[in-house]
Amino acid sequence: MSTPGRERSGGSNMQVKDILLKKGREVTTISDVALVADGVRRLHDRGVGALVVTDQSGALAGIISERDVVRVLGERGASALDMSVADVMSTEVTTCVEATTIDSLMSLMTERRIRHVPVMDGATLVGMISIGDVVKWRVDELENDKRDLIEYVTAR
């Protein structure tokens, strides 16, 4: 598992903790011994694209995403639903910390072609950031910039 540090790129000082303050810290998890069918049900019921997988001690063991499910269904057909989550999950999980800048996180997600990044505080899972969260933050930032520019131009 890899965790980017406090590096800063671009002009934004916004950090992962700023997104978590708005969206909340709830993370949908699943046990590594659960069946893929249970994971699919949980993805659907919670309306999320990925689940953090935990081992029996509750520690981060991996991540299972819609992509993982589609891949294994394509390879094995419906029998994949009876496999354990541990057999399907991605074990190389890229994580971040609350102090990671949004710019760094965007670069990381783009470079690694990932859509979900668990947020860690040491060994403790404290949140999850999706590409949708990052896009929403960026759109909000652009809207605020636009509003500020219009106010500046019209305030002559």
N, C-alpha and C positions, 0 to 999 in steps of 0.2 A: 504494500500500500504506500502511496506517495502523498506527501502533503506539501503544497507550496507555502512558502513563508510569508514574510511581510513585504515582499518586493512590490514596488510601485511602477506601473507603466502608464503612460498617458497622463492626463491632467486631473483625473478624478481621485478624490480621497475617500470616496464611499467604500465601505467594507461590507463583507458578508453579514456582519452583525446588523447592519442597517436594513438589509432585506428581511432578516429574521425578525426584527422588531415589528415590521409591517405584516408579514405573512404568518408569523407564529413559528413555533419550534416543533410542532407535532410531526412525527415521522412514523410511517407505516412500516412495520417490521414483520418478519416471518421466521420461523425456526428452520434451521437447515435440515431437519428430519421431516418437515412437512412435505406433502405431495405437491407436484407441479399444479395439479388441478386445484388445490387449495390456494396456491399462489395466484392462479388465473382468476379465481373467484374474488380474492382480496383485491387484486388490481382493479377489477371491474367495480366491486362494491365501493371502494374508496376513491375511484376516479383518478388513479395515479398511474404513472408510467413505469415505476420501479419500486421495488421493496428492498429495504435493507435486510440482509439475512444475518441472523444471530445464531451462535452456537448454544450449547446447553448452559453455559455460564452467563449468557447474555452478551457476550463480546461480539464485535463485528466480525463476521466470517466471510461475507461476500455481498453481492448485490444481484438481484434477478430483475431483469427488465422485460418489457414487451418484446424487444429484439431477441433476447435469449429464448423466450418462449416460442416465437415464430421460427427461429433457427432450429430448435430441437423438434418442433412439430414437422418442419420440412424434412428433417433427417429421419425421424422415427415414426411419424404419423401419430394417430391418436394414442398409441401406447405410451407416448412421452408423458401424458397426463398422470400416469401411475408411477413415474420416476420421482425420486426425492429431489427437493430443491437443491440440495448439495451437489447433485449430479449435473445440474444445469446452470447454476449460478456462475457469475464471473468472480474469480477469487482475487484478481488484481484490481483492487478498488482504489481509485484516485479520490482522496479526501482533501478537505481544506480546513482551515481554522477560521474563527470569527474575524480575525484581523486581516485575512486575505482581502486584497482590494478586488472590487468588482471587475476592473480592467484585467487584472491578473487571472481571475476566474474565467472571464470570457475567452481569453487567450488559451487557457488550459483546456477548456471545453472544446474549443475549435481545433486545437492541435491534436488532441486525443480522440476527437470525434465521439464525445460522450455527452449525455443529456442530463445526467443526475450526479450530483456530488454530495456525499454525506459530509456534514460539518462536525468536526471532532474537537473536544477539549480534553487533551490527553487521550485516554482510552475510552472516554465517555462520548457517546453520540448525543449531540445537542441540536441537530437540525438537518435539513436536507434542502439543497438548492437545485432547482431544475432549470433547464434552458428557458422555460416559460417564465420563471421568476426573473431571470436576467433580462429577457426581452421586455417584460413589463416595466422593470426598473428603468431600462434604457429609453423606452417610449415616454415614460413619465418625465425623465430627465430632459428629453428633447422638447416636450410640451412646455416644461417650465422655462427652458431657454428661449423658446419662441415667444412666450408670454412676456418675458423680461425684455427681449429685443423690441417687441411691439410697444411696450410701455416706454422704453428709452427713446424710440424714434418719434412717438406721438407726444412726448412730453416737452416739446420745444417751447 
